[in-house]
Amino acid sequence: MSNNIREQLMAKTANLPKPADFKGDKKDRSSRGPQTMPGITSALAAAQLRIQELESKGVETEIPLDAIAPNPWQPRRQFNEAKLSELARSIDEVGLLQAVTVRRIGETFQLVAGERRFRAHKLINKESIRAVVIDCTDQDMAALALMENVTRDDLSDYEIAIAIRRAEAEFPNRTRLAEAMGISRSDLYRFLAFDSLPDFVKRDLDLTPSVLGASSAQDVVNALKKAGEAGLKALHELWPQVLSGDLVQTKLAASLNAQVSRGESATDAGGRSILKIFAGKVQAGSITKDVKGLTFKFKAGVVTEEQENQLREHIGKMFSIRSE
């Protein structure tokens, strides 16, 4: 058999739909990316068949927990503590129903599948765990870890992106990686956009990975490419609002573009600067400063009568106003 998972199992999954067959709604899927795509079902079926095939040739045994190292391709940054505690209680009461899967690395072992079961054993201070020892390539490890997690609702797009980056080296190109995942290349590049985000954003995503979806990340990266330093400055100001929940992550790129536009100013040879004023996305007027003074100008029909009165009242508090 060839080492490529897709080639090995293509015959077994040939009747399942591929990403190209997907004709559904193409609206923003940033909350969970391409999870609902039929191609994911095909890839997951392939991964499940592959691990069943490997386990059928493996040997089940009891292994000390401290002899097992985590899967280096495991993408998950956060584990639901409540569900983990519930699983630990269940294992403590009725035992482990399904053994974890490991592979041998020298004198130790490496976890292939079963991260939550492994962690649950640690929670109840078990010294060993029932495991199936299999022969497994790095490519199998990468693809199986990816597919074990990618279909879970609680895995964020950022964590999937991390898994994709770790798995990428095990595939000859990104086309084959996308095929193994059951997603299109465009969806793959949406996940890869996280790599181009500034470090201060990625540091926060390491702690709260679900705060930004893949589609929104790609939109922000595109906005930063166009806006340059001004965009980066705007992102520094807006990002805390996303973390606090005051700004919806799907509106981050639009807010960034709007803030950059509002902050655009030009200074000519005579020392005149112009600052644009916006009402939403529409330019409402401008503030011009030169050697003669400071001029506020609003377009006709943009400022309501109520807003005009508020402006007059505010200026009146600072200066005396006389009608002529």
Summary of the structure (lengths in Angstrom):
residues: 324
radius of gyration: 27.5
end to end distance: 92.5
largest distance: 96.6
contacts: 945
relative contact order: 0.10
helix: 52%
strand: 16%
